[in-house]
Amino acid sequence: MIDFETIRQQAAQAVEELVQQANLTAGSIFVVGCSSSEIVGEQIGKCSSLEAAQAVFDGIFSVLEPKGIYLAAQCCEHLNRAIILPSAAVKPWQQPVNVIPQPKAGGSFATVAWQRLPQPTALEQVQADAGIDIGGTLIGMHLKAVAVPVRLELRQIGQALLLAARTRPKYIGGSRAIYAAEPNQSI
């Protein structure tokens, strides 16, 4: 039997740890790729579970929303890994696309995000500051240019493997350059 409360708690724990390690602040974008099939112990794309997706969403959103961090939910490959996020996170130059995710075309997690995020919008891509990949969904295309793997204490959510990453600015200028200790710190 699947314990959805444990899944919710695991999702919240993983996101809280990554938010701290990545030093995310209000306005940051946090991308989540989530295979609900993998969470329930099945092969990715074969056993979509709205219940698992809802538990993961609840855990993640409970951490991000109070901090003012935007959740970006990655759709499955059937929607070319489009992103669902609140319209407040969309930049003026980004062009929304017209699609509404469903469990079998977009995935259960993106479907739940569409239903529960304030004024959801679909984009083809974002450049997120950090994110988690639950079950091998490959979020790399939605992270900023320099992704740094982060090893979290928690290694799985349900039965799905958990990977995490943060981003940092590119180092440029070579051996004579001076770099800030923290990416957003002035020199």
C-alpha beads as a LAMMPS data file, in Angstrom:
LAMMPS data file: protein, C-alpha beads

187 atoms
186 bonds

1 atom types
1 bond types

-500.0 500.0 xlo xhi
-500.0 500.0 ylo yhi
-500.0 500.0 zlo zhi

Masses

1 110.0

Atoms # bond

1 1 1 0.000 0.000 0.000
2 1 1 1.282 3.437 -0.917
3 1 1 1.552 5.949 1.924
4 1 1 0.807 9.292 0.263
5 1 1 1.421 11.237 3.481
6 1 1 4.987 9.879 3.564
7 1 1 5.413 10.894 -0.084
8 1 1 4.198 14.428 0.767
9 1 1 6.653 14.633 3.664
10 1 1 9.544 13.332 1.546
11 1 1 8.848 15.913 -1.164
12 1 1 8.745 18.734 1.382
13 1 1 11.968 17.530 3.029
14 1 1 13.860 17.329 -0.271
15 1 1 12.716 20.761 -1.431
16 1 1 13.475 22.419 1.908
17 1 1 17.003 21.005 1.879
18 1 1 17.666 22.106 -1.715
19 1 1 16.210 25.586 -1.158
20 1 1 18.654 26.050 1.722
21 1 1 21.678 24.620 -0.121
22 1 1 20.952 26.682 -3.237
23 1 1 20.303 29.895 -1.246
24 1 1 17.068 30.510 -3.144
25 1 1 15.135 33.695 -2.463
26 1 1 11.727 35.111 -3.376
27 1 1 11.317 35.267 -7.136
28 1 1 13.576 32.264 -7.803
29 1 1 12.252 29.520 -10.070
30 1 1 12.329 25.917 -8.843
31 1 1 11.716 23.301 -11.567
32 1 1 10.286 19.872 -10.763
33 1 1 10.194 16.900 -13.070
34 1 1 8.096 14.152 -11.549
35 1 1 7.183 10.657 -12.674
36 1 1 4.224 9.600 -10.583
37 1 1 4.592 6.144 -12.176
38 1 1 8.100 5.778 -10.736
39 1 1 6.918 6.999 -7.316
40 1 1 4.427 4.134 -7.137
41 1 1 7.038 1.616 -8.291
42 1 1 6.161 1.344 -11.977
43 1 1 8.018 2.273 -15.175
44 1 1 8.037 5.945 -16.127
45 1 1 5.008 6.812 -18.266
46 1 1 3.191 3.524 -17.646
47 1 1 1.109 4.018 -14.474
48 1 1 0.309 7.688 -13.952
49 1 1 -0.986 8.403 -10.441
50 1 1 -2.876 11.602 -9.655
51 1 1 -2.775 10.692 -5.950
52 1 1 1.029 10.479 -5.933
53 1 1 1.273 13.706 -7.956
54 1 1 -1.046 15.498 -5.536
55 1 1 1.016 14.354 -2.550
56 1 1 4.260 15.535 -4.169
57 1 1 2.694 18.858 -5.205
58 1 1 1.355 19.451 -1.686
59 1 1 4.748 18.795 -0.132
60 1 1 6.657 20.962 -2.600
61 1 1 4.195 23.854 -2.696
62 1 1 4.017 23.966 1.120
63 1 1 7.730 24.854 1.128
64 1 1 8.001 27.110 -1.930
65 1 1 4.845 29.221 -1.721
66 1 1 5.517 30.839 1.707
67 1 1 9.037 31.760 0.537
68 1 1 7.802 33.402 -2.683
69 1 1 9.672 30.872 -4.839
70 1 1 7.932 29.922 -8.081
71 1 1 7.207 26.269 -8.843
72 1 1 7.759 25.274 -12.472
73 1 1 6.252 21.853 -13.236
74 1 1 7.815 20.011 -16.154
75 1 1 5.429 18.161 -18.462
76 1 1 6.252 14.748 -19.890
77 1 1 7.785 14.132 -23.305
78 1 1 4.365 14.061 -25.020
79 1 1 4.244 17.837 -24.504
80 1 1 7.973 18.245 -25.285
81 1 1 8.722 18.801 -21.588
82 1 1 6.827 22.108 -21.577
83 1 1 6.671 23.961 -18.251
84 1 1 3.641 24.930 -16.161
85 1 1 4.149 27.849 -13.794
86 1 1 2.201 30.765 -12.324
87 1 1 1.729 33.656 -14.751
88 1 1 3.451 35.957 -12.207
89 1 1 6.728 34.121 -12.963
90 1 1 6.516 34.684 -16.728
91 1 1 8.870 37.377 -18.063
92 1 1 7.523 39.864 -20.647
93 1 1 9.670 38.373 -23.431
94 1 1 8.542 34.781 -22.820
95 1 1 5.879 33.475 -25.161
96 1 1 3.196 31.239 -23.593
97 1 1 2.059 28.156 -25.492
98 1 1 -1.473 26.839 -25.688
99 1 1 -1.775 23.486 -23.945
100 1 1 -3.449 22.083 -20.851
101 1 1 -1.672 19.027 -19.440
102 1 1 -3.562 15.801 -18.768
103 1 1 -2.324 12.664 -16.985
104 1 1 -1.519 10.870 -20.269
105 1 1 -0.316 13.976 -22.159
106 1 1 1.730 16.136 -19.847
107 1 1 1.772 13.873 -16.825
108 1 1 -0.050 13.764 -13.515
109 1 1 2.264 16.216 -11.759
110 1 1 1.881 18.889 -14.453
111 1 1 -1.875 18.236 -14.467
112 1 1 -2.072 18.859 -10.719
113 1 1 0.116 21.953 -11.072
114 1 1 -2.220 23.310 -13.779
115 1 1 -5.196 22.749 -11.477
116 1 1 -3.622 24.209 -8.332
117 1 1 -1.144 26.952 -9.285
118 1 1 -2.457 30.525 -9.335
119 1 1 -3.149 31.562 -12.940
120 1 1 -1.162 28.729 -14.557
121 1 1 0.680 29.367 -17.795
122 1 1 2.465 26.978 -20.142
123 1 1 5.885 27.829 -21.598
124 1 1 8.197 25.825 -23.823
125 1 1 11.112 26.402 -21.471
126 1 1 12.458 28.295 -18.465
127 1 1 15.856 28.854 -16.924
128 1 1 15.309 27.734 -13.352
129 1 1 17.625 28.431 -10.431
130 1 1 17.354 24.931 -8.958
131 1 1 15.213 21.834 -9.192
132 1 1 14.548 18.213 -8.446
133 1 1 14.092 15.276 -10.761
134 1 1 11.835 12.605 -9.306
135 1 1 12.056 9.365 -11.263
136 1 1 14.401 10.184 -14.137
137 1 1 12.451 12.905 -15.954
138 1 1 15.569 14.861 -17.029
139 1 1 15.061 18.486 -15.928
140 1 1 18.422 19.711 -17.234
141 1 1 16.934 21.524 -20.215
142 1 1 15.118 23.849 -17.797
143 1 1 18.057 24.830 -15.583
144 1 1 20.313 27.841 -16.095
145 1 1 23.535 27.226 -18.025
146 1 1 25.753 25.931 -15.200
147 1 1 23.960 23.201 -13.255
148 1 1 25.644 21.891 -10.116
149 1 1 24.523 18.499 -8.747
150 1 1 23.411 18.584 -5.115
151 1 1 23.471 15.448 -3.005
152 1 1 20.450 15.465 -0.716
153 1 1 20.031 13.425 2.434
154 1 1 16.899 11.862 0.945
155 1 1 17.611 9.652 -2.112
156 1 1 14.069 8.590 -3.081
157 1 1 10.490 9.796 -3.032
158 1 1 8.304 6.743 -2.838
159 1 1 10.032 4.261 -5.147
160 1 1 11.443 6.958 -7.473
161 1 1 15.096 7.988 -7.498
162 1 1 15.641 11.621 -6.533
163 1 1 18.246 13.902 -8.124
164 1 1 18.753 17.580 -7.354
165 1 1 20.646 20.501 -8.852
166 1 1 21.282 24.158 -8.250
167 1 1 22.789 26.612 -10.681
168 1 1 25.571 29.166 -10.557
169 1 1 26.759 31.926 -12.876
170 1 1 29.449 31.015 -15.406
171 1 1 33.006 31.810 -14.338
172 1 1 34.629 33.943 -17.001
173 1 1 37.883 35.853 -17.284
174 1 1 40.496 33.203 -16.601
175 1 1 43.202 33.073 -13.950
176 1 1 43.408 36.848 -13.412
177 1 1 39.708 37.261 -12.692
178 1 1 38.299 37.760 -9.201
179 1 1 35.096 35.947 -8.260
180 1 1 32.518 36.631 -5.539
181 1 1 32.282 33.940 -2.879
182 1 1 28.519 33.744 -3.434
183 1 1 27.066 34.127 -6.934
184 1 1 24.829 37.122 -6.062
185 1 1 27.338 38.896 -3.813
186 1 1 28.937 42.130 -5.005
187 1 1 32.723 42.393 -5.056

Bonds

1 1 1 2
2 1 2 3
3 1 3 4
4 1 4 5
5 1 5 6
6 1 6 7
7 1 7 8
8 1 8 9
9 1 9 10
10 1 10 11
11 1 11 12
12 1 12 13
13 1 13 14
14 1 14 15
15 1 15 16
16 1 16 17
17 1 17 18
18 1 18 19
19 1 19 20
20 1 20 21
21 1 21 22
22 1 22 23
23 1 23 24
24 1 24 25
25 1 25 26
26 1 26 27
27 1 27 28
28 1 28 29
29 1 29 30
30 1 30 31
31 1 31 32
32 1 32 33
33 1 33 34
34 1 34 35
35 1 35 36
36 1 36 37
37 1 37 38
38 1 38 39
39 1 39 40
40 1 40 41
41 1 41 42
42 1 42 43
43 1 43 44
44 1 44 45
45 1 45 46
46 1 46 47
47 1 47 48
48 1 48 49
49 1 49 50
50 1 50 51
51 1 51 52
52 1 52 53
53 1 53 54
54 1 54 55
55 1 55 56
56 1 56 57
57 1 57 58
58 1 58 59
59 1 59 60
60 1 60 61
61 1 61 62
62 1 62 63
63 1 63 64
64 1 64 65
65 1 65 66
66 1 66 67
67 1 67 68
68 1 68 69
69 1 69 70
70 1 70 71
71 1 71 72
72 1 72 73
73 1 73 74
74 1 74 75
75 1 75 76
76 1 76 77
77 1 77 78
78 1 78 79
79 1 79 80
80 1 80 81
81 1 81 82
82 1 82 83
83 1 83 84
84 1 84 85
85 1 85 86
86 1 86 87
87 1 87 88
88 1 88 89
89 1 89 90
90 1 90 91
91 1 91 92
92 1 92 93
93 1 93 94
94 1 94 95
95 1 95 96
96 1 96 97
97 1 97 98
98 1 98 99
99 1 99 100
100 1 100 101
101 1 101 102
102 1 102 103
103 1 103 104
104 1 104 105
105 1 105 106
106 1 106 107
107 1 107 108
108 1 108 109
109 1 109 110
110 1 110 111
111 1 111 112
112 1 112 113
113 1 113 114
114 1 114 115
115 1 115 116
116 1 116 117
117 1 117 118
118 1 118 119
119 1 119 120
120 1 120 121
121 1 121 122
122 1 122 123
123 1 123 124
124 1 124 125
125 1 125 126
126 1 126 127
127 1 127 128
128 1 128 129
129 1 129 130
130 1 130 131
131 1 131 132
132 1 132 133
133 1 133 134
134 1 134 135
135 1 135 136
136 1 136 137
137 1 137 138
138 1 138 139
139 1 139 140
140 1 140 141
141 1 141 142
142 1 142 143
143 1 143 144
144 1 144 145
145 1 145 146
146 1 146 147
147 1 147 148
148 1 148 149
149 1 149 150
150 1 150 151
151 1 151 152
152 1 152 153
153 1 153 154
154 1 154 155
155 1 155 156
156 1 156 157
157 1 157 158
158 1 158 159
159 1 159 160
160 1 160 161
161 1 161 162
162 1 162 163
163 1 163 164
164 1 164 165
165 1 165 166
166 1 166 167
167 1 167 168
168 1 168 169
169 1 169 170
170 1 170 171
171 1 171 172
172 1 172 173
173 1 173 174
174 1 174 175
175 1 175 176
176 1 176 177
177 1 177 178
178 1 178 179
179 1 179 180
180 1 180 181
181 1 181 182
182 1 182 183
183 1 183 184
184 1 184 185
185 1 185 186
186 1 186 187
